[in-house]
Amino acid sequence: MMSTLKTLNIGRHLPQRRALPRLTLILLAMLFMYHSTARAEEVSNPLDDIKSVYIFNFLSFIDWPEPQDDHYQLCIVAQRSMYERIAAVVSGEQIEGRPISMRMLEGDIRGCHLVYWQAGMPISDAELAQLKSSNALLVSDKNNFISNGVGMVAFETRGRKVRVAMNLTAMENAGFKVSSKLLRVVRIER
């Protein structure tokens, strides 16, 4: 009988000893899954990376209507992650010997050569009117951005591809001249 009790006691404690390593493994697996999910959110969206490169290249392939300042000013209305992607592309770059600077657009549009307005960011009627009357190249990935008469350049995303559409009438009315090299790769809308 004594040996039966010892066996029962050992049997009772044995699963608890094995449960601790199992619990540790489960917690470690959950922690790994949490960090993997968090890192996946930090990984850059390749479509946004493509848009950032396009924005930089617009400065090379579009001529502004009048002589501009000694630098190009990009004004961005976007989530911080998109702002940082664009900044990573243009950082330290120059176009025709002119450096590129960036700022988040908060109210005053003066001095902006190119305004990028990310889809999903709010815009008021007053801001739309100010954008339309500015000398800035207006770029966005909002739906119908160039069709509504305000925008000049739009990113169109289809699956995993980004296409560029341009409203040449709006661009010509604002005095912009687009390189034929750029016109070969965009969808033209009038």
N, C-alpha and C positions, 0 to 999 in steps of 0.2 A: 504494500500500500504506500509505503514511503517513497519508493521509486516512482510510483504513479504520480504522486504529488510533485516531485521534482520535475518530472517530465512535463506536467501541466504548467508549472511555473516557468520553465525554460521556454515552453511553447508560447506562453503569453508574452514574454519579453522579446522573443526572437522577432516577431513581426514588427514590433515597435522599432527595433534596431534597423531593420531593413526599410522601414517606412521613412526614416530620416534621410537616407541617400536618395530615395525615390522623390521625396518632397523637394530636396535640394535640386535634383535634376529637372523637375517640373518648373520650379521657380527660375532656374537658369534658362530654360527653354522659353519661358514667357518673357523674361528680360531680353533675350536675344531677339525674339519676335518684335517686341516693342521698339528696340533700337533699329531694327531693320525697317520697320514701318516709318519711323521718324526720319531715317536717312533717305528713304525713298521719296519723301516729300521735299527734301532738300535738293535732290538731284535735279539738275536743270531740265526744263522742258525743251526738247530739241526744236520744236516749232518756234518757241520764243527766241532761241538762239539764232535761228534763221532770220527772224524778223529784225533782230538787233543788227545783224550784218547788213541786211537790206537798208536799214536806216542810215548806217554809216556810208554805204555806197551811194545813196541818194545825193549826198553832199558832193560826190565826184562827178555824177552824171547829170546833174541838173544845174543850170545857170540861173542865178537870182536876177531879178529885174533891174536892180540898181546896185552900185557898189556898196558892199556891206562893211561892217566893222573890220578890225584887224583879226577877228576870230569868228568862228561859227558858234552860235549859241543854240543848243538843243534844249527845248523845254518839254518836260515829260509829265504827263498825268497818268500814273500807273502805280501798280503795287510795287512795293520796295524791291521785290525779287526781280521784276522786269527792269526797273531802273538800274539795278546793279548789273544785270546782264548787258544792257546797253553801255553802261560805264566801262565794263570790262573790255568791250570791243573798241571803244573810241579813246580809251585812256592812252595818252602819249602820242596819239595820231595827229597828223596835220593834213590839210587839203590845200594844195597850192601855197604851201608855206604858212598857212593860217591854222593856229591851234583850234581844237574843239573843246568847248566847255559845256557843262550840263547843269541844269537845275530843275528841281521839281517846280512845276508851274502852280503858283498859288496866287491867282488874281491877275497881276499885271503881265500882259503879254508883250509889252514893248521890249525890243532887243532880241526877240526869239526869231531865229531863222527857220527852224523846223519845230513843229509841235507834234508830238506823238501822244494820242489819247487812247489809252487801252480800253478795250471793251469791258463793260461792267463798272467803269468808273462814272460817277454821276456828273452830269453837265446841265447847267441852267440855260434858260433862253438868253440871258444877258451874256453868258460866256460864249454861247454859239454865235451871237451877233458880233462880239469882240473878235472871235476867231475869223469870222468871215470878212471883216473889214481890215484885218491885219495883212502885212506883207509876208507872213510866214507860210511855209509849205505845210499843209495840214495832212497828217497821216494818222490812220487809225485802223483797227481791226473790228470796229463796230459794224454791225449789219447795215446795209444801205447807206454807208457813210458818204460815198461819192454820188449816189443816186439822188440824195436829198438836196444837192446843190451847195452844201457846205464844204465837204471834203474834196481833196484833190487826189490823194493816194490812199488806197485801201488794201489791206491784207485779206485775202480770201483763203480760208483753211478748208480743205477737203480731205478728210481722213488724216493721213500723215504728210500731206503736201501743203505748202504755202505758195500761193500765187499772188501776184501784184496786179491790181487794176488801177488805172489812172483815168481821171476825168480831164482830158486834154483841153476841153473848152474852158473849164474853171482855171486850169493852169495857165493857159494862154491869156485869158482875161486878167490874171494877176501878174502877167509879164514873165513867167517862168519859161525857160527853153530847155527841152529834154533832149538828151543825146540820143542819136539813132541807135546806139548800142543798147541803151536801156529800153527803148521802144520795142526792140526785137523780142524781149522776154516778158513783156507785160500785156495784160488785156486792156485794150483801149475802149473807153466809153466817152461819148460826146454828149 
